[in-house]
Structure formats: structure tokens, C-alpha cells
Amino acid sequence: MGLQCQLCWENIENLTVSERQRHYDNHSEGRSSPQSGSSASRSSVSWFSKGKSKMTFVNREKEQDVFWHPAMQTPPPTNFIPGLIPVLKKALLKSHAKGTTTRAILCYGRAVYISRQMWDASWGCGYRNFLMSCAALMDQPYQPLYFPLLDQPVSPGIRNLQTWIEEAWKNGFDVEGRAQLQKLVNTNKWIGTSDICAAFLSRGIPAELVDFEVKDLKKGLTPLTDWIVRYFNKYSQRNPGSTINAALLGASPVQCARCMPLIVQDNKHSRMVIGYELTRTGAVSLLVFDPSRLPSKRLRSLALSEFSSTSSKASPGPFQGERRENEGASSSAPIGTTNQRMKMVHVDENENISDTDWNGEVEEIQLIEKRERDDIEFIGVVRKGNASKVDKDIPLDEPSYSDVLKHFRWENRSLQKRHKYQILYFPLEDPLTKSEMKKRKILTSELIS
């Protein structure tokens, strides 16, 4: 079945990218699209609009542009899901017991998944990855001074990030980005990893960029995945220098490392890489939080239950715990330093171009507005009654370990479609001094190939 609109299920495969965006814009403004003639489309528009004006859509944005991190005492918003890392860890351990997974390293265990919502569905992936980074950085105990730097004077948020970036420009950060975007506040312009990096650096948070381009077709993406594997290994107990000792000590084949997740961007989309899995065949699967892929209701419920149980036992909070030991600034020696930046092609929000690839696969927009029909789960191309198989040894209301892994694995066929990637990572060093911030105003990156 072709690519479908996630609101009215109309086939939009033959539309151009701009036509698809206009189709979604018509929904958001309560209008029928020119090609909408089916009863399903008309009923969906009726359900969506119900006489509401575009102002209601703007009000929804104001209500939903919020931020939350695990140390907060309030419940998470509906599109914030803590507890997924422990759930994923258990699924990987089951996969290891079945002989499929050899080992896996995950990021900081209290990282939070944050999905896009209807109002930012076509342009919000970079912003959501920024919020996921902030949620982890403000909760981690290794650098407690990060919290006040990120919380004040303007706390994280989607529109607030736009303010952060423009303030960074005014202070001399990322002159090239300013020339490309010109104005960002209150627009729907895409942002990339370099823009997010400038925002963090302007707040005194150490952040690094890595550029990767496929030049050797025989190597393919191996240098990229190898770099990511080295990153997670460096912060884990099972680094290359201690693998044998760790095995002798009975180290778990699946670990949460004391490192932050990292953002990986191509020219169409960005995702948060939360770890990697090594299978028995020797293949490496990257594990991701994709802002455009909403976990099923069962997976969300399981994650919230896991978070609730672990939080009641111990909650490190942003100002608790010990600083991490000096583990070094980067996960691999720089091969080269360059001023080249792999920026997204920034466009005006009125040009009606989506930040997704619109290919009907993993980049397809996953809208997360709560529907009145509870029998629909928003994951993949949604269809009524599309239930997953459940393992015999788990409760019926709990997803199987294979379904959990399938949701988080970044499929190689999708990964190999791009030839240029940029990584943004956080080395968890001490906050930048004023002199260090001054030196970082011109963005540079490590180049791997």
C-alpha cells in the first residue's frame, strides 16, 4: 500500500513534497484538500476541525510547547516517555538469552523519548532531539553545573530554542548559520545539528560536531558505525582495554554507559542514537529515539511503569551524585579538523517543504494527537487491529522483546540511503569558561571518512 496521509489515510504517494505539505497544512487549517473526495477524508477533516479555526491550532501549540525532565515531580506530558532505556535493556537481555544479541551498550539510563506533535510534525525533528538532549543533560549527575546553565534565563522549549539560537547569533556564535537562516523566532524553519551545537555552546555546555561522508563504497557506512561504537564503548565498563577482565568479573552483556545520547543528522531527518547492538552475525545495529516514530500504547505504558518503579527507589536528580571520573573529551582521535558544516538546506516555512523524506518508510511522519478511537495505535502506517505477536512467556499487555527491538533498531536499508551525516555529541566536560566560549564561536568539526 502506498504512502498515506496520517490524518485522513488518503493515498498521497503521487503528490510532490510541496503538495504533501500543503495537504497537511489544509488539515491543520480545517480545510479539505483539493484532492480529498473520500468519505474517510471528509470525516477525518470533520473530526479534526469541528468548526475550530486556525487560532485553535495556534493555541494547541502554546499548550503543547512544554518541557519536562525526569527530576521533575510532575507527570510527563503525553509525548514525553521516560523509562524506555530500561525496557530496551531488558529486551536486549532476552535477545542475548535467545542467542541473537552478543552485546549491547546503551546511553544514560534515564534518557527520555520525546516525539513530535501535530503542530510541528513536518519540521520539528531537530527541536525534539534538542529537547531529548536537554532532558538527559539536566538530569545526569556527572556534571551537575549543567542544570542551571540550561534552565536559566530561558528554559528549554521549541520556540525557546529559536530564541536561544538567535541570542547565540547576537553573541557572535555561528555567523554562517545566521547568514543562512536570518530569522528563526516564530518560524517553522528546520534546524540542524550545527544550529543546536551553537545553542549549547552559547550556554557554556561543551558540545562537539563530527562530519561523515561516504567516499569509499566498499567501506560504506562502516566508519560511521565504528565511530559510534567507539563512543559508547569508551564510556562503558566493557571498553576494549578491559573486555577480558570484565568478562571474568561477570559483566552484563547489556550495559548502560555513563554517556549522553548523540544526535545523528542527514540532509532530511535527524535521530537520537541511544546505543548499539552487536548481533551473533557480527552486524552492528544502531538503536535510536526517532521523534517521528511514536511507540505503541503498550510500550509507552510499560516504560512509564518501569520509570515509576525505578524513580521510587532512587532518583539522582540534576544536583545529586558524584562527578564522573576524567574519561577524556572525545571517543576517538580526530582524523582531521575542518570548518566544513553539513547544514540542512534551510527554507522558509511558507515554501511548504517537509523535513522528512516522505518515502513511506522510517521517515514517515507519525502524528501523535490522541484520537477518539482508542483501538488505533500510532506506529508505522497505522491500521485498525494491527496487533503484534506476543511471546508466550510475557503478559498479554506487554510487547514482545522482538517488537521492542524492532521499534528501536535503525534499519540498515534506511541508514544506507544517505551519504552525508553529521553527529552532535556531548563529552560531559566541565562547563566552558568565557575564554573557551569565545574560541568556540566559529563552529568546527571532526571529519571522518
Secondary structure, 3 states (H helix, E strand, C coil): CCCECCCCCCECCCCCHHHHHHHHHHHHCCCCCCCCCCHHHHHHHHHHHCCCCHHHHHHHHHHHCCCCCCCCCCCCCCCEECCHHHHHHHHHHHHHHCCCEEEEEECCCCCCEECCCHHHCCCCHHHHHHHHHHHHHHHCCCCCCHHHHHHCCCCCCHHHHHHHHHHHHHCCCCHHHHHHHCCCCCCCCCCCHHHHHHHHHHCCCCCEEEEEECCCCCCCCHHHHHHHHHHHHHHCCCCCCCHHHHHHCCCCCEEECCCCCEEEECCCCEEEEEEEEEECCCCEEEEEECCCCCCCHHHHHHHHHHHHHHHHHCCCCCCCCCCCCCCCCCCCCCCCEECCCCCCCCCCHHHCCCCCCCCCCCCCCCCCCCCCCCCCCCCCCCCCCCCCCCCCCCCCCCCCHHHHHHHHECCHHHHCCCCEEEEEECCCCCCCCHHHHHHCCCCCEEEEC
